[in-house]
Amino acid sequence: MSLAHPRSFQLHNHEGQDIVKASPTEQKELLRLQALDIKLQQVEHQAKALPQHAELAELGRGLDASKTVLTGQVGEVEDAQIELRRIESDVEVVEKRIARDTERAQHTSSMKDVHALESELTALGARLAALEEIELAVMERLEDKEAAVAETESERADVAGRVAGIEADRDALLVDLNRQLGELARDRVAIVSAIGEDLSGLYEKRRVAGRGNAASLLRARTCSGCTMTLTGNDLEEVRAAPADDIVFCPDCGAILVRTEESGI
């Protein structure tokens, strides 16, 4: 990139202040540089403020919360499974005892033993019925717990699908925004290289001091940065300054770029 009327400028020291001289053409490049910096800030802010970021953060919090719920539900399923296995073991023990006593009753000739076995078989039958009732209740509770786990897992899968879709949208937007940032950065490097270190250095100092507002067009005697109009001695000083002098807004400190629109 080249300027229409390139010229050198000098940095002098005058009463402790840096004084830079630059051609009007070079000074106008500062406006392009300022516009690029504003655009860079806007695109960077846009990249950080994409609505997908907030959506993903909210969905992430929901997934974290549902993970805690799911962990609790899985624990309840495991507890119910342990309880069911214990009851099934008790049922198996009672059934074996019933089978053994039934066989003994069928092969004994002692009426006394038969009566004792029948009494025990009655108690075992009652015990078995109670265990089977408990077993049925635990199985139903286990089914409910497993259904709750399945529902939570399904909900999490749906959210994960939404997250994937939003991430894809976000990434597509970021690709375009990063492309814009890359192009703007390249243009900025070209301008900075063209105007040289001294003028670009002064611009950077003003950009830091002015919180981003480093160069402003003087239009109709008004600074386009802070919208303050030059009057009195300030206006006379700007009028009297040679075209290659760098002048500053007395209110915001931005470099004032004078053109045919300046009205001076």
N, C-alpha and C positions, 0 to 999 in steps of 0.2 A: 504493500500500500504506500502511495506517495502523496504528498500534499501538493496543491496547485502552485503555491509559492513558498517552497521550503526556505528557511533561513535559520541561522543559528541565533541563540539568545544567551545572555550572560547572567551569571548569578553574582550579585555584588553585596557587600555588607555595608549598610547605611544605618547608623544609630541602632545597631543591634537587630535590624530587621533584614530578612532576605528580600532582595529586589530582583525580579526576573523580567527580562524583556523578551517578547515573542511577537511575531507578526500577527496581524489580525486573522490571517488564515489559520495559523496555529492555534490562536485563542478560540476560534470557532470550533476547532476539533474538540476542545474541552466540553462543549455542549453535547457533542456526539458521545463523548466519554461519559458524561453525567447521565445522559439518556440510557446508555448501555448499563450503567451501574444500577439505575432505577429498575430497568427491565430485569436485570439479574436478581435483584432483591425480590421483585414480584414473582418471578418464576420459582426462586428458591422457597419463598413463602407458600406459593401454590403447591409445591411438591410436599412441603411439610403439613399443609392444611387440607390435603385431600380427604374428602368425607370417608373414604374407605378406611383411613387410619382409625377414625373414631369407631366405625362399625366393627372393625376387626378387634379393637380393644374391648368393646362391649361384649362381643361374641366370645372373646377369650375369657373374660370374667365369668360369663355364663358357663363355659366349658369347665372352668376351674371349680365352680360351684357344683355343677352336675357330677364332676368326678368325685367330689367329696360325698355326694348323695349316693353315687354308685358304689363307692367303697363300703359305705354303711349297709347298703342293700345286699351286696355280695356277702358281707359278714353275716347278715341275718340268714341268708340262704345256707351258708356253711353251718351255722348253728342248728338250723332246722334239719339239715342232712345228718349231722352228728346225732341229734335227738332221735331221728327216725331209725338210724342204724342201731342205736341202743335198744329201742323198742322192738325192732325186728329181731334182735338177738334174744330179747326176753321172750318174745313170742315163740321163737324157735326152741328155746329151752323148755317152755311149757308144753309145746306140741310133742316134743320128744318124750317128756315125762308122761303125758297122756297116752302116747303110743305104747310106752313100756308098761304102764299100769294096766292098760286094756289087755295087753298080751298076757300079763301075769294073772289077771282075773279070769281069763279064758282057760288057763292051764292049771289053776289051783283047785283042789278038791275040798279045801277048808272053807266052810261057810263064814267062819270068823274073818279069814283073810279076804274073802269076797266082799263082805260088808265094809271092811276097812278100806279096801281098794275103791269100792263104789263111792264111799264118802270122800275119799281123796280125789277121785275123778270128778265128782260134783264141784268141789272147791277149785280144782284145776280148770274146769270148764268155765266157771264164773271168772276166774282170773284171766283166762284166754279171751273171753268176751270183752272184758274191761280193757285188756291190752289192745285188742283189735279196734275197739272204739277210739282209744287214744291214738293208735297208729293211723286210723282214717283221718282224725282231726289234724295230726301233724302233717300228713300227706297233702291235705287241702291247704294248710298254711304254707307248706313248701311250694305248692303250685302258685299260690298268690305271690310269694316272695320272688319266685322265678319269673313270673309275669311282670312284676315291677322292675326287675333287672332288665328284662327284654325291652320293656317300654323305654326305660332310661337310655339303654344302649341305642335304641332306634332314634330317639330324640338327639342323642349325641352324634349319631351318624348323619342325621339331617343337618345339624349345625355345622359339622365338619364339611359337608358338601357346600353349604353356603359360604363357609370360610374360603374354601378352594376357589369358588367362583369370584368372590370379592377380591381375593389375592390376585387372581388372573386379571381382573379389571384394573386393580391398582398398579400392577406391574406394567400393563400396557400403557397406562397413563404416564408412569414414571419413565418408561423408555422414551416417550415423546418429549417429556419435560427435560430429561437428561440430554437429549439431543439438542434441544433449544439452549440449554446451559452451555453445552460444548461449543455451539456456534457463537454464542454471545462472548464466551471466554476468548475464542480465537479472534473475534473482531476487536475485543478490548486490547489484546496483546498487540495487534497491528497498529491501533491508534497510539498506544503508549510508546511503541517503538518509533513511530513517526514523529512524535512531538519531543522525544528525548527525555532523559532522566531528570533534568532540572525542572522543567515545566510539569512533568508527570509527578515528580516528587512534591512540588508545591501543591498540586491538586490533591494528592493523597493526604498531606498535612491538613488541608482545609476540609477534606472529606471527614477525617477523624474529628476535627474540632467542631465541625458543623453538623455532626451526626448524619452524614450522608449527603448534605447539601453543600457541594464544593464549588460548583460553577453554575451561574445563572445568567440568562439573557437579560440585558437591560433593554426593556421595551417601553417606549413612551415615558422615559425617565423613571421607570418603576422596575425594581428587582423582581424577576419572575419567581425567585426562590421564596422570599419572605413577603412579597407584595407591598413593600414599603417604597414610597416615592421619594426620589432624591430632591432636595431643595437647598437653597442657601449656599453656604460654603461647600457642602458636600457636592452639590451639583457643579459648582464652578471648578472645583478641583478635578472632577472627572472630565469636564469640558476641556480643561487646560492640559490634561495629560496627553502626551504623544500617543499615537496609535499603537506603538509597540510596547507601551507600558502596561503592566498588569495592575488593574485597579480592583478595589474590593468594596463590597457593599458595607457601608458603615453600620448597618443594623445586624445583619446575619453573618457577615464576614466572608461570604461567598465571593469567588472571583467573578467580577462583572464583565461579561463579554459584550462589547459594543458593536452594533451593526447599524445598518441604515434605518432600522426600526427603533433605535434608541431615543430618537427625538432630542438630541443634543447638538 
